[in-house]
Amino acid sequence: MNIFCLRYFGIFFLIISFFSFFNIIYSYYFNLLSNLDNYILTFILTLISGFFLIISKKYKYEKINLFERILIVFIGYLILPILISIPYYLSLEDIGLINCYFEAISGFTSTGFTIFQEIEKLDQTLILWRSSSQWIGGLYFLFSILLLIDLFDENLKRSLTNYISLNSSEIFKQVFKIIIIYVSMTILIFIMLKLVNLRSYDAYNYSLTIISSGGFLPNNNFDITFNSELSKFILSVTMLFSFFSLFFIFNLIFFKRKNINYLSEDINILLYLLIVIVLSFIFFNYENNFLNILVSISSSVSNIGISFENIPKNLVFVFLLLVILGGSFFSTSSGLRVIKVITLIKFSINNLLSHSKPNQIYSNKLSLNKIGANITDINKYFFAIIIFIISLFLISTLLTISNLDFESSFKLGILTIMNTVNSEMYDLANLDFYNFNIFGKISLITFMIIGRIELLSVIILLKKFLFKN
């Protein structure tokens, strides 16, 4: 056991204890005492365990390889939701362990699926806890990208740092930046939502959902909460915070020409987003509901998934395609990543042109990138698409076996792998996860985790265990 592993988990134990303490204070302040003991228990358990893991000196620090880092991230996605599920299990009668774990996994992976049908009947502290689990999961996902950075190609690494393989000093520097920026952006979203007259309780929950690309809503009145044109526009803008790189605004403020690579991915996906919005305005702006469609576009590209009820049903495929493409490499969104798809398209076009004009030299370098994608990177991108197709086939098959019709299984499979909530714009708003059979819930739990760590990481783990030589 490496001391890095203990401290890594210890940090998140303490973060969970912090949100437990927040719920305790909230319960006392608003006299919501029915579930107070459950948060006190969770607070004590995570606080003591977290401090023990951090101060433990039983194990020494050793450099960890890629396999060990993948294993650490994977174990975190299994263990931390167990702690998050404690208040669900102790607060709700006849909910069952599998339902509690399903809800915790959905929150921690920022997917947004929920077994709760009538949110308003839940204790406010439990809704706060559900929203908090998404925020914690979003931060964990950003940390995991940093930990698994060696899985990514050089260009994507250079959108984050000039170091190709991070040492302990650089990791500490990036972790500190991540926490400061993540918290600051959460506060900024909260302030922006308050400007459109959301009450503090709703603004807080929505800010945790949006920054983590979570998708869980604190009430069933989404259309009423954002009924003005200004509120819809502000909502669309805030959701793009989890579409662009976490460092986008930071890099704009502290821009240096020699670090143009830091901005290259975000500039490219900004152009992609503008093209999508312009085309949608030209072709889909009927019934004067473009702001509703704009919210759906922002929600889909950010892998959040929330939408209004009044959305044209003929745009389901478009929104699903946006979900699949996803957002920035270093954001809380999921997806294949736009920059990878753009690079693959450019590489394919260059290959076709090279046959018609063999003497011409074609570059796979995207605009603002100093380094073009090499054949190894291209192979990684192509392999990622193959893995996605395999994952989609598997989850669709498993959900079909679980007595879900094929169309719903296919669409839900996409949303599960891409950690995006089911909603009206995907024509899946009426799914009842509480009444899914155990096999279906386990299948969803498995692929919600795979969606966060990617099937490539799972294959590396299996290869290490099954083929030790």
Order of alpha helices (4+ residues) and beta strands (2+ residues): alpha-alpha-alpha-alpha-alpha-alpha-alpha-alpha-alpha-alpha-alpha-alpha-alpha-alpha-alpha-alpha-alpha-alpha-alpha
